[in-house]
Amino acid sequence: MNFFDRLNEWLRNSLIVKLVAIGILILLLLIPANMVESLIREREYNSERVINEVSSAWSYPQQLVGPMLSVPYTVYFTDEEGKTRSQIRTAHFLPNTLNIDGELDPQTRYRSIYEVVVYSSQIEVSGSFEHPDFDDFKIDSSDVLWDEAVMEVGISDMRGIQNTVKLSWNDAEYTFSPGVQYPLNNARSSNYNSPSNQYTYKEAETTTSSNNANASGMSVRLDLTKAKNAYDFSFELDLNGSRNIYFTPLGETTTTNLTSTWSTPSFQGAFLPDEREVADSGFSANWEVLSLNRNYPQQWLNNQYSFGGSRFGVELLIPADHYQKSMRSAKYSILFIALTFLIFFFVEALNGKRIHPIQYILVGLALILFYTLLLAMSEYIGFTAAYWVATALIIGLVSLYIRSIFKNDRLTLVTTAILIILYGFIYTLLQLEDYALLLGSIGLFVILGFVMLFTRKIDWYQLNRKEEKIN
């Protein structure tokens, strides 16, 4: 036997070479495994696209901001030519008390195989404002345009409004108009000065005149010429939306009560409810937020503050997120493949069974096909049922194929039992999301310990010598 014949026999029979080859096959099988993960992401993207399409026809998730009182005032400055000019700017005032009572009526809509939750809501908003005080800003009351004050309410998607919104303002009633109205930023020549409100041209040029805190919403003009100590307000709003709804705590004290028949809410945002009850019949939640809990004051000039970081609300959660669970299960694909190939390796090493690399690959592809079956069926019958149906199909297929390879019922039963235990273990990990890392680490430790215990008395060098004698 020449050198090349001996080298060929050594490559065919060396346990180290077989182990390296198995490792290479596992790495190659990670390519289709990654393709399966890409497929899951694509299906999830399609689901989000359908949800957005339904939401665009109904109404997008809603955020209610306000009400807020915006009062224009005049400032004066001297331009570069020495002429005195005036400019209108805006001061913003938040309510002393803000009470929001809302009821969500959820509805489930279907498009193709996808499920979308939308809602109708009835929201009652009430509270009170103090008369705007410009003394802290060192602005003379005569420079304030009291008859051009605006109350604005921010609504993220105006298409969701289902009623004409009437504002009760003390003893008067007004009708909200669409859009957020701000006074024009008009600089003009003037023949007078205001010593208490004098700016240079550069100061006026670099100061924004209005606050775009609300990109969309509704507003109403109010006449505050006849000053009162307080203004009580209230209005009712019928608002459609989808998936979630948020509120912003603009009051010095903001109280929000929300009820719904939806049984799986997810409370989100900067504040969790102070009190909540969740049952099969629905939920109720109560928030009470103080002005000290947020990072903006009750009054300011121009665009000094924004509200984004203080919103809170609820998402109407669809509990069965099969895409997320399918993705999590797909991340364990290397564990399935490695342990199955490890069984094949021990059968080869201890029983002298020759297993061709093609047979390794076919079994590996069958294990990866499990995730495609899981994804496809979970979109119709739910994740749990799909998981066990896919498990039964793949274990049945692999067991029949292994029996044809091993030609040994005992080895086939042992391999089948190990696969059943492994699939059951992974399903448990998926259900115990908070403890998945802990349980998974313990499980891998037990598996490694079992392998070490099973192989502790094997003389691997002797196995190599036996194979050399046989050949």
C-alpha distance (Angstrom), angle and dihedral (degrees) to the residues before:
residue distance angle dihedral
M1 . . .
N2 3.79 . .
F3 3.81 127.3 .
F4 3.78 95.7 -92.5
D5 3.80 92.6 50.5
R6 3.79 90.6 51.0
L7 3.83 90.4 47.1
N8 3.81 90.6 50.7
E9 3.83 92.0 50.2
W10 3.79 90.8 47.8
L11 3.82 92.0 51.1
R12 3.81 90.6 49.1
N13 3.80 95.9 48.4
S14 3.79 106.6 30.0
L15 3.80 112.8 112.2
I16 3.79 90.8 -151.1
V17 3.79 91.5 54.6
K18 3.82 90.1 48.4
L19 3.78 91.1 50.2
V20 3.80 91.7 49.5
A21 3.81 90.4 47.4
I22 3.81 90.7 51.3
G23 3.81 89.6 50.7
I24 3.81 90.4 51.9
L25 3.82 90.9 49.2
I26 3.81 90.5 51.1
L27 3.81 90.2 51.9
L28 3.79 90.8 48.7
L29 3.80 91.1 50.6
L30 3.81 89.1 55.0
I31 3.82 86.5 72.7
P32 3.83 94.6 67.6
A33 3.81 88.2 37.8
N34 3.82 89.2 58.7
M35 3.80 89.1 46.6
V36 3.81 88.5 56.4
E37 3.82 89.9 52.2
S38 3.81 88.8 50.8
L39 3.81 88.8 51.4
I40 3.81 90.6 52.3
R41 3.80 90.5 50.8
E42 3.80 90.4 48.7
R43 3.80 92.5 51.9
E44 3.79 90.3 47.1
Y45 3.80 89.6 50.8
N46 3.82 89.6 51.3
S47 3.79 89.1 51.7
E48 3.81 91.4 51.6
R49 3.80 90.2 47.4
V50 3.80 91.3 53.4
I51 3.81 90.7 47.2
N52 3.80 89.7 52.1
E53 3.81 90.7 48.8
V54 3.79 92.3 52.4
S55 3.81 90.8 43.7
S56 3.79 91.2 50.7
A57 3.81 89.6 55.5
W58 3.82 94.4 44.0
S59 3.80 106.4 25.6
Y60 3.79 135.7 -70.4
P61 3.83 123.9 -110.3
Q62 3.78 108.5 -63.0
Q63 3.78 133.4 -129.4
L64 3.80 119.6 -171.3
V65 3.81 115.1 -156.2
G66 3.75 121.0 -179.0
P67 2.85 155.5 -64.8
M68 3.80 98.5 -109.5
L69 3.80 127.9 173.5
S70 3.81 115.7 -135.0
V71 3.80 118.1 -168.7
P72 3.84 122.2 -174.1
Y73 3.79 122.6 -138.8
T74 3.78 135.8 179.5
V75 3.80 126.3 -115.0
Y76 3.79 126.3 -171.5
F77 3.79 130.9 -144.5
T78 3.76 141.0 166.8
D79 3.78 116.9 -116.0
E80 3.81 126.6 -143.9
E81 3.80 90.7 -87.8
G82 3.80 91.8 55.9
K83 3.79 94.5 -107.8
T84 3.77 119.8 138.3
R85 3.80 114.0 -121.7
S86 3.77 134.3 178.5
Q87 3.78 132.1 -141.1
I88 3.80 132.7 -167.2
R89 3.78 117.1 -130.4
T90 3.78 134.4 169.8
A91 3.80 135.8 -116.9
H92 3.79 119.7 -160.9
F93 3.79 127.3 -146.5
L94 3.81 128.3 -171.9
P95 3.82 125.6 -149.4
N96 3.78 123.7 -93.4
T97 3.77 92.0 -136.4
L98 3.79 128.4 17.9
N99 3.80 122.9 -173.4
I100 3.81 121.5 -174.8
D101 3.79 122.7 -175.2
G102 3.78 115.9 -178.9
E103 3.77 138.7 174.3
L104 3.81 121.0 -164.0
D105 3.78 121.2 -153.5
P106 3.83 105.5 -164.1
Q107 3.79 124.6 -156.5
T108 3.80 129.3 -172.7
R109 3.78 116.6 -137.0
Y110 3.81 126.2 -169.3
R111 3.77 130.3 -152.0
S112 3.77 115.1 178.9
I113 3.83 105.4 -45.8
Y114 3.81 94.4 -25.1
E115 3.79 127.6 101.9
V116 3.81 123.1 -146.9
V117 3.80 128.2 -176.5
V118 3.82 119.1 -146.7
Y119 3.79 130.6 168.7
S120 3.77 146.3 -157.5
S121 3.79 116.5 -143.5
Q122 3.78 137.3 -164.6
I123 3.80 110.0 -154.3
E124 3.81 127.0 -174.9
V125 3.81 115.5 -164.3
S126 3.80 123.2 -171.3
G127 3.78 139.4 155.0
S128 3.79 142.9 112.7
F129 3.81 141.8 -89.7
E130 3.77 128.3 -152.4
H131 3.78 116.4 -132.5
P132 3.83 105.9 -85.3
D133 3.80 111.7 -96.2
F134 3.81 115.9 -152.3
D135 3.81 95.9 176.4
D136 3.82 92.6 94.5
F137 3.81 88.4 56.0
K138 3.83 91.7 49.4
I139 3.79 90.1 -123.5
D140 3.76 118.0 144.3
S141 3.81 114.6 -121.3
S142 3.81 90.0 -128.6
D143 3.82 89.3 64.3
V144 3.80 92.5 56.7
L145 3.80 118.7 97.9
W146 3.79 95.9 -140.8
D147 3.78 94.7 172.5
E148 3.82 92.6 58.6
A149 3.80 99.5 55.7
V150 3.80 116.0 138.8
M151 3.78 131.1 -154.0
E152 3.79 110.4 -154.2
V153 3.78 133.0 -171.4
G154 3.79 119.4 -165.2
I155 3.82 116.5 -137.2
S156 3.79 117.1 176.1
D157 3.84 96.3 -149.3
M158 3.79 114.3 27.6
R159 3.82 92.5 -170.4
G160 3.79 88.2 75.1
I161 3.83 94.2 67.9
Q162 3.81 109.1 108.6
N163 3.81 103.2 177.7
T164 3.77 143.4 43.2
V165 3.80 103.2 -95.6
K166 3.80 115.1 -136.0
L167 3.81 120.7 -165.6
S168 3.78 118.8 -146.7
W169 3.82 105.5 -153.8
N170 3.80 110.8 -179.2
D171 3.80 102.1 -61.7
A172 3.81 96.4 -19.1
E173 3.80 131.9 82.8
Y174 3.80 126.4 -145.0
T175 3.80 135.1 178.1
F176 3.78 120.4 -127.4
S177 3.79 117.9 -123.4
P178 3.81 124.6 -149.3
G179 3.78 118.0 -98.7
V180 3.78 134.1 35.1
Q181 3.80 108.3 -84.8
Y182 3.79 119.6 -150.2
P183 3.81 127.6 176.1
L184 3.78 113.2 -101.6
N185 3.79 116.7 -97.2
N186 3.79 93.6 -124.0
A187 3.78 120.9 164.2
R188 3.80 114.1 -165.0
S189 3.80 141.5 167.4
S190 3.78 117.8 -89.6
N191 3.79 135.4 -174.3
Y192 3.81 95.3 -145.0
N193 3.78 140.7 60.4
S194 3.78 133.1 -141.6
P195 3.82 109.4 -149.1
S196 3.82 92.6 -163.0
N197 3.79 93.4 53.4
Q198 3.82 105.8 35.9
Y199 3.85 121.1 143.4
T200 3.76 134.5 176.4
Y201 3.80 119.3 -117.9
K202 3.82 93.3 -106.8
E203 3.83 92.3 50.4
A204 3.79 91.2 52.0
E205 3.79 91.2 45.3
T206 3.82 94.4 55.8
T207 3.83 97.9 43.4
T208 3.79 118.9 89.9
S209 3.75 113.6 -132.6
S210 3.80 101.7 -149.0
N211 3.77 141.9 33.9
N212 3.79 116.4 -122.4
A213 3.79 93.2 -166.5
N214 3.79 89.4 135.6
A215 3.78 115.3 49.5
S216 3.80 90.5 -172.6
G217 3.76 136.3 9.3
M218 3.79 143.7 98.5
S219 3.78 132.6 -72.3
V220 3.78 144.1 -176.8
R221 3.81 131.4 -155.9
L222 3.80 117.3 -122.2
D223 3.78 132.8 -169.0
L224 3.82 110.8 -134.6
T225 3.80 95.3 171.9
K226 3.81 91.4 114.3
A227 3.77 99.2 60.5
K228 3.79 120.5 -142.8
N229 3.77 130.0 -177.4
A230 3.81 92.5 -119.2
Y231 3.78 140.8 4.9
D232 3.79 120.7 -147.5
F233 3.78 116.5 -154.1
S234 3.78 139.4 179.8
F235 3.80 138.9 167.6
E236 3.78 139.1 169.6
L237 3.78 123.6 -131.2
D238 3.81 129.2 -168.0
L239 3.77 104.7 -159.6
N240 3.80 132.7 179.7
G241 3.78 121.2 -154.0
S242 3.77 144.4 146.9
R243 3.79 136.6 -117.3
N244 3.82 99.1 -17.3
I245 3.78 145.8 15.4
Y246 3.80 128.7 -155.2
F247 3.80 135.4 -166.1
T248 3.80 131.5 -161.7
P249 3.85 120.4 -138.5
L250 3.80 100.9 -130.9
G251 3.80 96.2 152.5
E252 3.77 124.3 93.4
T253 3.78 78.7 -122.8
T254 3.80 116.2 19.4
T255 3.80 120.2 -169.4
T256 3.80 119.1 -174.0
N257 3.79 127.4 -176.7
L258 3.79 119.8 -173.8
T259 3.81 130.1 -179.8
S260 3.79 133.7 177.2
T261 3.79 143.3 159.7
W262 3.84 90.2 -123.0
S263 3.81 109.4 115.1
T264 3.82 100.6 -161.1
P265 3.82 109.0 54.8
S266 3.79 124.1 165.0
F267 3.81 112.0 -153.7
Q268 3.78 110.9 -146.0
G269 3.78 144.1 168.5
A270 3.78 135.2 57.1
F271 3.82 94.7 -39.3
L272 3.79 132.0 42.5
P273 3.82 119.5 -150.5
D274 3.79 117.2 -83.1
E275 3.79 87.7 -143.9
R276 3.78 129.8 16.1
E277 3.77 139.6 165.9
V278 3.80 122.5 -163.9
A279 3.80 122.2 -173.7
D280 3.79 139.1 150.8
S281 3.80 88.2 -91.7
G282 3.82 93.6 56.1
F283 3.78 141.2 -83.3
S284 3.77 142.5 -82.9
A285 3.79 125.9 -161.5
N286 3.79 136.8 -178.0
W287 3.81 128.7 -160.4
E288 3.80 127.8 -173.1
V289 3.81 114.3 -174.3
L290 3.81 127.0 179.8
S291 3.79 126.3 -150.4
L292 3.82 88.1 -115.3
N293 3.81 88.8 63.1
R294 3.81 93.2 66.6
N295 3.77 136.1 58.5
Y296 3.82 103.1 -117.0
P297 3.84 133.0 68.4
Q298 3.78 132.1 -121.0
Q299 3.80 94.1 -102.0
W300 3.80 137.5 20.1
L301 3.79 143.8 153.0
N302 3.80 126.9 -101.1
N303 3.83 117.3 -34.1
Q304 3.80 102.9 -23.7
Y305 3.82 97.0 126.9
S306 3.79 142.5 33.3
F307 3.81 132.2 -161.2
G308 3.80 103.2 -142.4
G309 3.79 99.2 110.0
S310 3.80 97.6 51.9
R311 3.80 104.5 57.5
F312 3.79 122.2 119.5
G313 3.77 135.2 -180.0
V314 3.77 147.4 119.2
E315 3.79 137.9 -74.4
L316 3.78 118.9 -146.6
L317 3.77 94.2 -132.0
I318 3.79 123.1 -153.8
P319 3.81 99.1 -142.5
A320 3.82 99.6 -149.9
D321 3.79 104.9 72.7
H322 3.79 96.1 171.1
Y323 3.81 93.9 168.8
Q324 3.78 92.3 60.4
K325 3.81 92.0 46.5
S326 3.80 91.9 46.0
M327 3.79 90.0 52.5
R328 3.79 91.8 48.6
S329 3.80 91.6 49.3
A330 3.83 91.2 48.5
K331 3.79 89.9 59.0
Y332 3.80 88.1 66.8
S333 3.81 92.6 58.1
I334 3.79 93.1 103.5
L335 3.81 89.0 55.4
F336 3.81 92.4 54.5
I337 3.80 92.9 46.6
A338 3.81 95.4 44.3
L339 3.81 95.1 48.8
T340 3.82 93.3 45.5
F341 3.81 91.1 49.1
L342 3.80 89.0 46.6
I343 3.81 88.8 58.2
F344 3.81 89.7 50.5
F345 3.79 90.2 49.4
F346 3.80 93.4 53.4
V347 3.80 91.3 47.1
E348 3.80 89.0 52.8
A349 3.80 93.7 45.4
L350 3.81 99.1 42.9
N351 3.81 103.9 31.2
G352 3.77 102.4 31.9
K353 3.81 93.5 -120.9
R354 3.78 112.7 155.5
I355 3.81 112.1 -138.0
H356 3.79 117.0 -172.8
P357 3.83 120.3 -135.8
I358 3.81 88.7 -119.6
Q359 3.82 88.6 60.7
Y360 3.81 89.6 51.1
I361 3.80 89.7 51.7
L362 3.82 94.5 47.8
V363 3.80 92.0 52.0
G364 3.82 90.0 45.9
L365 3.81 91.5 51.6
A366 3.81 89.9 49.6
L367 3.81 89.3 54.3
I368 3.81 90.6 50.7
L369 3.80 91.3 47.4
F370 3.81 86.1 63.9
Y371 3.83 90.1 73.7
T372 3.80 93.3 50.3
L373 3.80 90.4 51.0
L374 3.81 90.0 46.5
L375 3.81 92.7 51.6
A376 3.80 94.9 45.3
M377 3.81 96.5 46.8
S378 3.81 96.1 40.4
E379 3.81 89.6 63.9
Y380 3.82 88.5 63.4
I381 3.83 109.2 27.0
G382 3.80 103.5 22.9
F383 3.77 131.1 -101.5
T384 3.81 100.9 -80.0
A385 3.80 96.5 51.0
A386 3.81 91.4 41.6
Y387 3.80 91.5 50.8
W388 3.79 94.9 55.4
V389 3.81 95.1 40.6
A390 3.83 90.4 51.1
T391 3.82 89.8 45.0
A392 3.83 92.2 52.9
L393 3.82 92.1 47.8
I394 3.80 96.0 48.3
I395 3.81 96.5 41.8
G396 3.80 89.6 48.5
L397 3.81 91.9 50.0
V398 3.82 94.7 45.3
S399 3.82 93.2 44.8
L400 3.81 93.1 53.0
Y401 3.79 90.8 47.5
I402 3.81 93.2 47.1
R403 3.80 90.9 50.6
S404 3.80 89.5 56.0
I405 3.80 89.1 51.2
F406 3.82 101.0 41.6
K407 3.83 95.9 33.1
N408 3.79 84.3 -155.3
D409 3.82 122.4 111.9
R410 3.80 93.0 -160.1
L411 3.81 94.0 55.2
T412 3.79 90.0 44.1
L413 3.82 92.2 52.5
V414 3.80 91.8 47.3
T415 3.81 91.9 50.2
T416 3.82 91.7 46.1
A417 3.81 91.5 49.4
I418 3.81 91.2 50.4
L419 3.82 91.1 51.1
I420 3.83 91.6 48.9
I421 3.81 90.8 50.6
L422 3.81 91.1 46.7
Y423 3.83 94.6 50.1
G424 3.80 90.0 46.3
F425 3.80 90.5 49.7
I426 3.81 92.7 51.2
Y427 3.81 91.3 48.1
T428 3.80 89.1 53.4
L429 3.80 90.0 51.2
L430 3.79 90.5 52.5
Q431 3.80 92.0 52.8
L432 3.82 95.2 46.2
E433 3.79 95.9 56.2
D434 3.82 95.9 161.9
Y435 3.80 92.2 50.9
A436 3.81 98.2 35.5
L437 3.80 95.3 109.3
L438 3.79 93.7 47.2
L439 3.80 95.1 45.3
G440 3.80 92.4 42.0
S441 3.80 92.5 51.8
I442 3.80 91.4 48.9
G443 3.81 90.6 47.6
L444 3.81 92.8 51.8
F445 3.79 89.6 47.1
V446 3.82 90.5 53.6
I447 3.82 92.1 47.1
L448 3.80 92.4 49.9
G449 3.79 90.7 45.9
F450 3.80 91.1 51.3
V451 3.82 92.0 50.0
M452 3.79 91.3 48.8
L453 3.81 91.0 48.0
F454 3.80 92.5 48.1
T455 3.81 94.1 48.9
R456 3.81 99.8 37.0
K457 3.82 94.5 105.3
I458 3.79 98.2 40.2
D459 3.79 114.5 115.4
W460 3.79 100.1 -147.7
Y461 3.81 92.8 -173.2
Q462 3.81 89.6 53.7
L463 3.81 90.0 51.9
N464 3.79 89.2 55.2
R465 3.82 91.9 50.6
K466 3.81 91.1 48.7
E467 3.78 91.5 54.0
E468 3.79 91.0 47.7
K469 3.86 90.8 53.1
I470 3.79 91.8 48.1
N471 3.78 90.5 53.5
